[in-house]
């Protein structure tokens, strides 16, 4: 068999990416809000923008997973169902009697304050006769009568009953209303990398390149959670400029503050947890049991959290190797003071394991400083674990002989 099955063409994955596309378009509009504006998600349309002058922009979002031979999203064609369905929906909205727009005067009044945008990842093509005709009309190269004639011709050239119905909805508008509608209609095609658009919008708010992903993930996560809570409470998702500024500004402020960003990376744990030198050191002083996988995992995660953050900070240019060297030197000095206190002359006396545990206990309460910024306790713990894994420091009096 060839081609896609009916199940494939209506798969949950296709629908899911369509919803995500709509959401990220909404998020990008939020990131570009101006003072006095409001953005809504699935309120007046897929997405809408209310302006302080009383006008509104209604946006229909259409996403495709179909690609051309070159791997790009397919073109928006002249008789594309997505195109005509959107136009039909808007025409029905314009004349909606339930909204008090049964009369032509009410419809014209509505068009004075409402514009329409079809946005899609489908590509623009000079072969789309409808878009070309609308562009000619808006530029003055064609009259409205000629535009209507072009649309009427398209209706006669298709045998698709659904599309014929959509075109009939467009042609049923009063001439004056139809002219106003097409004047207010625009298209944004080829908007495929919608997440990249969001990140560019963040960059335009004077956020360093190394911090863009941090801001994006923080805002994205919080907007999603708040949107879910809003819908669950039975309310509509509408966010004003002031609300966005109040609820999400801190993520931008944090990125601009100059403080080091500490991220949470999924740890890639070694297969042999107990084979790590720092775990052996802790087991040998009875700090953790040899078979206590839970603590082995927790402590290893802290060590990796420390290492992964340092690597990312260096990669992003937030710190230098010299900063790391200074921090490790400070950590070694802190350890040295406790070690010499526990083992005068580096000789063990009494219960050596208890003395060693005292050193570890003290260091677990110490915060390290990296490039003048104090590290969180979890990262500081990871730093001492990392030093003892290499090993640069140890807990027993003869740690150098045992582990180096």
Secondary structure per residue as TSV (DSSP state, phi and psi in degrees):
chain	resnum	aa	ss	phi	psi
A	1	X	-	360.0	152.2
A	2	X	-	-128.7	163.3
A	3	X	S	83.6	176.7
A	4	X	-	-93.6	141.8
A	5	X	-	-75.7	167.1
A	6	X	H	-61.4	-37.4
A	7	X	H	-62.3	-42.0
A	8	X	H	-63.4	-43.8
A	9	X	H	-71.1	-18.9
A	10	X	T	-117.8	26.6
A	11	X	-	-64.7	157.2
A	12	X	H	-62.8	-31.4
A	13	X	H	-63.6	-43.0
A	14	X	H	-62.4	-42.6
A	15	X	H	-67.6	-39.6
A	16	X	H	-63.0	-43.6
A	17	X	H	-68.3	-28.5
A	18	X	H	-65.1	-42.3
A	19	X	H	-64.9	-41.9
A	20	X	H	-64.3	-39.0
A	21	X	H	-61.3	-42.9
A	22	X	H	-63.4	-44.1
A	23	X	H	-63.0	-45.9
A	24	X	H	-70.6	-27.5
A	25	X	H	-64.3	-44.3
A	26	X	H	-59.3	-44.3
A	27	X	H	-61.7	-40.8
A	28	X	H	-65.0	-37.3
A	29	X	H	-64.4	-38.8
A	30	X	H	-61.4	-43.0
A	31	X	H	-66.5	-18.0
A	32	X	T	-111.5	15.6
A	33	X	-	-58.8	140.0
A	34	X	-	-107.0	162.2
A	35	X	T	-54.9	130.2
A	36	X	T	90.4	-7.1
A	37	X	-	-91.0	158.8
A	38	X	E	-134.1	138.3
A	39	X	E	-117.3	136.5
A	40	X	E	-123.2	149.8
A	41	X	E	-117.0	117.5
A	42	X	S	55.0	47.4
A	43	X	S	-112.8	-74.7
A	44	X	S	-88.1	-22.4
A	45	X	S	-163.9	-169.1
A	46	X	S	-51.3	-51.3
A	47	X	E	-140.1	145.0
A	48	X	E	-141.8	154.9
A	49	X	E	-125.1	124.1
A	50	X	E	-100.1	130.5
A	51	X	-	-103.4	156.1
A	52	X	T	-65.1	-17.3
A	53	X	T	-84.4	4.8
A	54	X	S	92.8	-2.1
A	55	X	-	-91.2	160.3
A	56	X	E	-136.4	148.9
A	57	X	E	-112.9	124.4
A	58	X	E	-103.0	129.9
A	59	X	E	-119.9	127.6
A	60	X	E	-103.0	132.4
A	61	X	E	-110.0	129.4
A	62	X	E	-128.7	124.9
A	63	X	-	-122.3	141.9
A	64	X	-	-126.1	147.1
A	65	X	-	-102.2	-2.3
A	66	X	-	-75.8	140.5
A	67	X	B	-126.7	158.7
A	68	X	-	-81.0	179.6
A	69	X	T	-62.9	-24.7
A	70	X	T	-85.1	-2.9
A	71	X	S	91.2	-0.8
A	72	X	S	-88.6	157.5
A	73	X	B	-56.1	145.2
A	74	X	-	-62.1	161.0
A	75	X	B	-73.2	156.7
A	76	X	-	-82.8	110.6
A	77	X	-	-87.6	167.9
A	78	X	T	-58.5	-41.2
A	79	X	T	-109.6	32.9
A	80	X	-	-65.2	130.1
A	81	X	H	-61.3	-39.6
A	82	X	H	-59.5	-41.0
A	83	X	H	-63.5	-52.2
A	84	X	H	-73.4	-31.7
A	85	X	H	-64.6	-40.3
A	86	X	H	-63.2	-46.4
A	87	X	H	-61.3	-40.9
A	88	X	H	-62.6	-45.0
A	89	X	H	-58.7	-43.1
A	90	X	H	-68.2	-38.1
A	91	X	H	-64.2	-39.8
A	92	X	H	-66.2	-36.4
A	93	X	H	-65.5	-41.4
A	94	X	H	-60.4	-37.4
A	95	X	T	-102.1	13.7
A	96	X	-	-61.9	112.8
A	97	X	G	-68.2	-26.7
A	98	X	G	-65.0	-21.7
A	99	X	G	-99.0	10.5
A	100	X	T	77.7	26.1
A	101	X	-	-117.2	42.2
A	102	X	-	-74.4	-28.7
A	103	X	S	-90.7	153.7
A	104	X	H	-62.6	-38.6
A	105	X	H	-62.9	-39.1
A	106	X	H	-68.2	-35.8
A	107	X	H	-67.0	-43.2
A	108	X	H	-64.8	-38.1
A	109	X	H	-63.0	-40.4
A	110	X	H	-62.2	-40.9
A	111	X	H	-69.6	-22.2
A	112	X	H	-68.4	-23.5
A	113	X	S	-116.9	5.9
A	114	X	E	-132.6	131.6
A	115	X	E	-121.1	163.6
A	116	X	E	-131.8	135.8
A	117	X	E	-133.5	126.0
A	118	X	E	-100.4	115.0
A	119	X	E	-113.2	137.8
A	120	X	E	-156.3	157.0
A	121	X	S	-83.9	-6.7
A	122	X	S	-64.5	144.6
A	123	X	B	-81.7	154.6
A	124	X	-	-83.2	144.9
A	125	X	-	-138.2	138.6
A	126	X	T	-72.5	-3.4
A	127	X	T	-88.5	-4.5
A	128	X	-	-79.6	103.1
A	129	X	H	-65.5	-34.4
A	130	X	H	-67.8	-48.1
A	131	X	H	-61.6	-38.5
A	132	X	H	-64.3	-40.9
A	133	X	H	-67.5	-41.1
A	134	X	H	-64.4	-41.5
A	135	X	H	-62.6	-41.9
A	136	X	H	-63.6	-38.6
A	137	X	H	-64.5	-45.8
A	138	X	H	-69.2	-27.1
A	139	X	H	-86.5	-8.7
A	140	X	T	93.0	0.5
A	141	X	S	-75.6	-19.6
A	142	X	S	-131.9	150.1
A	143	X	-	-84.8	166.2
A	144	X	H	-62.4	-37.3
A	145	X	H	-59.8	-41.7
A	146	X	H	-67.4	-37.3
A	147	X	H	-62.3	-45.3
A	148	X	H	-62.9	-37.7
A	149	X	H	-64.0	-39.7
A	150	X	H	-63.0	-42.3
A	151	X	H	-66.5	-40.9
A	152	X	H	-61.1	-38.8
A	153	X	H	-65.6	-39.0
A	154	X	H	-62.4	-37.8
A	155	X	H	-62.6	-39.2
A	156	X	H	-74.7	-18.4
A	157	X	T	-93.3	0.7
A	158	X	-	-118.6	145.6
A	159	X	-	-103.4	0.0
A	160	X	-	-74.5	113.3
A	161	X	H	-63.3	-37.9
A	162	X	H	-64.2	-45.6
A	163	X	H	-67.9	-37.1
A	164	X	H	-58.5	-39.5
A	165	X	H	-65.9	-42.0
A	166	X	H	-62.0	-43.5
A	167	X	H	-64.8	-36.9
A	168	X	H	-61.3	-37.3
A	169	X	H	-61.7	-39.2
A	170	X	H	-68.8	-43.2
A	171	X	H	-72.5	-17.3
A	172	X	T	-78.0	-10.6
A	173	X	S	-65.7	145.7
A	174	X	-	-54.3	144.8
A	175	X	H	-55.4	-44.8
A	176	X	H	-65.8	-39.8
A	177	X	H	-67.4	-42.5
A	178	X	H	-59.7	-43.3
A	179	X	H	-63.4	-41.4
A	180	X	H	-65.4	-38.6
A	181	X	H	-61.9	-49.6
A	182	X	H	-67.9	-27.4
A	183	X	H	-67.7	-30.0
A	184	X	T	-94.7	3.8
A	185	X	E	-98.7	136.3
A	186	X	E	-144.3	170.3
A	187	X	E	-134.1	143.7
A	188	X	E	-130.8	94.7
A	189	X	-	-106.0	162.7
A	190	X	-	75.4	16.9
A	191	X	-	-85.5	73.0
A	192	X	-	-90.6	-47.0
A	193	X	-	-86.8	70.2
A	194	X	H	-68.1	-32.7
A	195	X	H	-68.8	-38.0
A	196	X	H	-63.0	-35.0
A	197	X	H	-62.0	-42.3
A	198	X	H	-60.5	-43.0
A	199	X	H	-68.3	-35.5
A	200	X	H	-65.4	-37.2
A	201	X	H	-63.3	-37.2
A	202	X	H	-67.1	-42.7
A	203	X	H	-59.7	-35.2
A	204	X	T	-70.6	-8.0
A	205	X	T	-95.7	27.4
A	206	X	T	61.8	45.4
A	207	X	-	-104.4	130.0
A	208	X	-	-58.4	147.5
A	209	X	G	-55.8	-36.7
A	210	X	G	-71.8	-13.1
A	211	X	G	-108.8	-4.2
A	212	X	H	-60.7	-46.5
A	213	X	H	-62.3	-37.5
A	214	X	H	-61.4	-46.7
A	215	X	H	-65.2	-44.2
A	216	X	H	-58.5	-50.2
A	217	X	H	-64.8	-38.4
A	218	X	H	-67.0	-48.4
A	219	X	H	-67.7	-44.4
A	220	X	H	-56.6	-49.7
A	221	X	H	-61.1	-44.1
A	222	X	H	-72.5	-38.4
A	223	X	H	-63.5	-42.5
A	224	X	H	-60.3	-47.8
A	225	X	H	-63.2	-44.1
A	226	X	H	-67.3	-35.9
A	227	X	H	-65.5	-42.1
A	228	X	H	-61.1	-46.0
A	229	X	H	-64.0	-36.8
A	230	X	H	-64.1	-47.6
A	231	X	H	-66.6	-41.0
A	232	X	H	-60.3	-33.4
A	233	X	T	-80.5	0.0
A	234	X	T	85.1	16.5
A	235	X	-	-107.0	166.9
A	236	X	-	-96.9	149.9
A	237	X	E	-85.3	100.6
A	238	X	E	-137.2	124.7
A	239	X	E	-126.0	125.1
A	240	X	E	-88.9	166.9
A	241	X	H	-56.9	-45.8
A	242	X	H	-65.2	-39.7
A	243	X	H	-66.0	-42.9
A	244	X	H	-63.3	-42.3
A	245	X	H	-61.8	-42.3
A	246	X	H	-69.9	-41.4
A	247	X	H	-87.2	-25.3
A	248	X	H	-124.4	-3.8
A	249	X	H	-58.8	-33.9
A	250	X	H	-60.3	-30.0
A	251	X	H	-67.5	-36.3
A	252	X	H	-73.3	-41.8
A	253	X	H	-60.8	-41.2
A	254	X	H	-62.8	-40.0
A	255	X	H	-69.1	-28.5
A	256	X	H	-89.4	-9.2
A	257	X	S	-69.5	-21.3
A	258	X	-	89.9	-7.5
A	259	X	-	-74.3	152.8
A	260	X	-	-72.9	133.6
A	261	X	-	-85.8	123.3
A	262	X	-	-103.4	121.1
A	263	X	-	-107.3	160.8
A	264	X	-	-105.6	111.9
A	265	X	-	-102.5	145.1
A	266	X	-	-63.8	119.2
A	267	X	-	-72.5	138.2
A	268	X	-	-100.8	94.1
A	269	X	-	-73.0	142.1
A	270	X	-	-68.0	152.4
A	271	X	S	-63.6	-39.4
A	272	X	-	-103.9	86.0
A	273	X	G	-60.7	-45.1
A	274	X	G	-72.7	-11.6
A	275	X	G	-83.1	-6.2
A	276	X	S	-71.4	141.3
A	277	X	H	-60.8	-40.2
A	278	X	H	-69.1	-31.4
A	279	X	H	-70.2	-41.4
A	280	X	H	-58.7	-40.6
A	281	X	H	-62.4	-42.3
A	282	X	H	-70.7	-37.1
A	283	X	H	-64.8	-40.9
A	284	X	H	-68.4	-17.8
A	285	X	T	-106.9	12.9
A	286	X	T	63.3	27.5
A	287	X	S	-77.2	-37.6
A	288	X	S	-135.1	153.4
A	289	X	-	-78.6	152.5
A	290	X	T	-61.6	-29.3
A	291	X	T	-105.3	14.6
A	292	X	-	-87.0	78.8
A	293	X	H	-62.3	-31.2
A	294	X	H	-61.7	-47.9
A	295	X	H	-71.0	-36.1
A	296	X	H	-57.6	-42.8
A	297	X	H	-67.7	-44.8
A	298	X	H	-61.2	-47.9
A	299	X	H	-68.8	-37.7
A	300	X	H	-65.0	-39.9
A	301	X	H	-60.8	-40.0
A	302	X	H	-66.4	-39.3
A	303	X	H	-64.9	-43.9
A	304	X	H	-68.9	-34.8
A	305	X	H	-59.8	-41.6
A	306	X	H	-64.9	-50.5
A	307	X	H	-64.1	-45.5
A	308	X	H	-62.9	-38.6
A	309	X	H	-67.5	-42.0
A	310	X	H	-61.1	-44.2
A	311	X	H	-62.1	-42.6
A	312	X	H	-68.1	-39.3
A	313	X	H	-64.8	-39.3
A	314	X	H	-67.5	-44.1
A	315	X	H	-58.9	-39.8
A	316	X	T	-82.0	-6.7
A	317	X	T	81.8	13.7
A	318	X	S	-77.6	-28.1
A	319	X	S	-138.2	169.6
A	320	X	-	-118.8	169.0
A	321	X	H	-61.9	-30.9
A	322	X	H	-62.2	-38.0
A	323	X	H	-62.7	-41.1
A	324	X	H	-66.5	-42.6
A	325	X	H	-60.5	-42.2
A	326	X	H	-63.6	-42.0
A	327	X	H	-64.5	-44.0
A	328	X	H	-67.4	-34.5
A	329	X	H	-64.1	-41.6
A	330	X	H	-63.8	-42.0
A	331	X	H	-62.1	-40.8
A	332	X	H	-65.7	-35.6
A	333	X	H	-67.5	-42.0
A	334	X	H	-61.3	-45.5
A	335	X	H	-62.4	-43.9
A	336	X	H	-58.1	-41.2
A	337	X	H	-62.5	-43.7
A	338	X	H	-70.8	-37.2
A	339	X	H	-65.7	-44.3
A	340	X	H	-68.5	-30.7
A	341	X	H	-68.4	-38.4
A	342	X	H	-74.9	-34.0
A	343	X	S	-129.4	82.3
A	344	X	G	-58.4	126.5
A	345	X	G	69.8	15.1
A	346	X	G	60.2	31.1
A	347	X	-	-112.5	135.5
A	348	X	-	-78.1	146.7
A	349	X	-	-145.6	140.8
A	350	X	S	70.4	-143.0
A	351	X	-	-82.4	96.6
A	352	X	H	-64.9	-38.2
A	353	X	H	-64.1	-37.0
A	354	X	H	-65.8	-40.4
A	355	X	H	-62.4	-42.2
A	356	X	H	-63.6	-41.1
A	357	X	H	-65.0	-33.1
A	358	X	H	-63.1	-39.2
A	359	X	H	-62.3	-49.0
A	360	X	H	-61.3	-43.8
A	361	X	H	-60.2	-41.4
A	362	X	H	-66.5	-44.3
A	363	X	H	-67.7	-28.6
A	364	X	T	-67.1	-14.3
A	365	X	T	-101.0	2.1
A	366	X	-	-97.5	137.1
A	367	X	-	-102.0	129.8
A	368	X	-	-84.8	160.9
A	369	X	E	-119.7	126.5
A	370	X	E	-120.5	118.6
A	371	X	T	51.1	48.3
A	372	X	T	71.7	1.8
A	373	X	E	-109.4	130.8
A	374	X	E	-72.9	132.3
A	375	X	-	-81.9	149.8
A	376	X	-	-60.5	156.7
A	377	X	H	-59.2	-38.9
A	378	X	H	-61.5	-43.0
A	379	X	H	-69.8	-37.4
A	380	X	H	-63.2	-43.4
A	381	X	H	-57.2	-45.1
A	382	X	H	-61.1	-34.8
A	383	X	H	-63.7	-45.0
A	384	X	H	-67.1	-37.9
A	385	X	H	-62.3	-39.8
A	386	X	H	-66.1	-42.4
A	387	X	H	-63.2	-36.8
A	388	X	H	-78.0	-14.8
A	389	X	H	-82.8	-26.0
A	390	X	H	-74.0	-28.4
A	391	X	T	-97.2	135.9
A	392	X	S	-102.1	-26.1
A	393	X	-	-133.1	163.2
A	394	X	-	-152.9	177.0
A	395	X	S	-111.7	-37.7
A	396	X	S	-81.8	157.0
A	397	X	T	-61.9	-30.9
A	398	X	T	-106.7	30.4
A	399	X	H	-57.7	-33.6
A	400	X	H	-62.8	-44.7
A	401	X	H	-68.4	-33.2
A	402	X	H	-78.7	-34.8
A	403	X	H	-120.0	-15.6
A	404	X	-	-83.1	360.0
